[in-house]
Amino acid sequence: MFRHVGRLLRRSSVLLSEDAAAAAASESKLSLNFFLPTASICNARSVDRVTVPSLDGVIGISARSAPTVCELKPGVVTIEADGDTDKYFVSGGFCFIKDSVSDINAVEAVLLDDLDEHAVATGLEKSNADLATATSEEDKVIARIGVETYKAMSRALGKEA
């Protein structure tokens, strides 16, 4: 009878060790949801780290980060998972962090590799020209947003803006 109990205890301790290892691994991961108004980039993706461009500066997010809500400014969202890195340019949005879950809600996002350097330079020139000739406050605000966004794209591409 005691042989069976000993085997059962050994088997239970192995299962508990496996469960503890799985729990520790999942606790070291962040669950990422990354949404656009028309699409989902990530839905409950297990990642190691995310970096977002907030109005208060660049924020690094990992499992067990402090609960936070931040507004995103134009810049690069970097997602690191299992040795791979994905970079997206976002035009703005919000990021919510709570209980090892991060929700990124961006207005627009594009893979950084898909940005066209020539189109960014052309857009920046046009936005600067629009700002120089704007007469109404509304036109000035729209042009400033364009300048800020295209400058952020240019910096993301490694160009001086």
Phi, psi and omega in degrees: 000317182290335176297319180293320180295317179299315178297317180297317179294319178297316179295320179296320181292325176295315179297319178295321178296317178296318178296319179295319179295318179295319180295318179296320179295318181290329178290337180274357180255152177254136175269119185250130170243124183230109188239148170243165179302332184245000185202166175241121178276317178222140175227104181059038177283132179277116183230163179275319186200149175227139175241130182234148177270103181259168177297336180268003182123181180283133182243128174266130183240131174221180179303143178066024173291156180295143177302131185210149168234129178220150175271135179270141172254168178303130181169196187255129169264123180249128180245122179247125180211122175051044177085352178261150178231128175245137179235131179236138171271128177244146180272345181153178180146207180222153176231133179239132181233127177197132174052052179059026175233134176236131176248121175250123177242104183253149177291312177217149175210144178217143175304135182304322180294342181270354177289135180266114184302318180293317179296323178294314180297319179295316179297321178295316178300315180295317180295321177295319178295318178298321179294320181293330183256358182294138179247325180271156178299321179298315179296323178295317179296314180300316180294320178297320177298317177298315179299313181299316182293315180292326176295319178295320176298316181298316178297320180298329178275000178085018180254150175282137180246000000 
